Amino acid sequence: MTHSVVDGVALDSLPLTDRGGAYGHGLFETMLLHHGALPLRQQHFERLLRDAPTLGINITGQQLQSSVANTLEGSIESNINSLIQSLSPAQRESGIVKTIVTAGSGGRGYAPPAEAEAVPRVIAQYFPLASTIRIQRQRGISLTECAYRLPLHPILAGIKHLNRLDQVMARSEWVDQYDDGIMFAADDSVIETTRANLFIKVSSGWVTPRLDQAGVRGVMRELLIDKLFASAGLKVQQTTIGREQLLEASEMFICSSVRGIVPVTSLKTAVTLAIGNDTRRLQGALEDNYQGFPC
């Protein structure tokens, strides 16, 4: 059975002319599905609204959430709802909903289509949730350090665009001996992991990498910075982080909108870390305020 919806229709393919497939011209959100709902739906929609104009994709708030008939096919809200309604009760209980918004079809070569012809294409897909995620939240994970370096892209920095070739290259460096890998920028500063954001506790307190030159401003990262650290009675600073700070960390965790907060217990460099009280407090604050992230 097809578990994907494209512009309001159950499909599992796109036109060859789609700019998302041809050039990576688009955005995507990976959302946790829990008891038929998306706990961080609003945060994901807000990020789409924020980043779409940078890529020249015309998405308005009405297109995101309207259920009016003449905007139904272009509505991310209705595509997601159609997808969820097509799932079995067991699938609706737990899973992942991936929403992709491409720049649609049109334009010659790299040139985007004329504004009057620019119609974004909306895709919603369902995937089962890995059974190991809750175990990883409880026991922690092991990270390696990726040799591949992220290029500096200040204009695209922070955006979750479709061009993920950097992450593909980095992820090819190991098979299954590590759960994820830390990615560095071309200037050797710490940025993120291949699939999550990173927080570490050093002697001065909690820090997370600045993402004004590279990386993705994850929904869970923003939630931690804006709300959860304060809810747990903690402070965090966005700053430039060097590799030496990884080696002096007393606590470390990765985070994403699907995985929640996952402690890091070891690095490839033979560094071992305990799961500290602060990390557990943050996990508790997340679980108390948002459904779907039990530990």
Beta strands, then each sheet from edge to edge (+ up, - down):
strand 1: 4-6
strand 2: 9-10
strand 3: 26-34
strand 4: 94-102
strand 5: 121-127
strand 6: 141-150
strand 7: 180-185
strand 8: 190-193
strand 9: 197-202
strand 10: 205-209
strand 11: 236-239
strand 12: 251-256
strand 13: 260-267
sheet 1: 2+ 1- 5+ 4- 3+
sheet 2: 8+ 7- 6- 13- 12+ 9- 10+ 11+
end
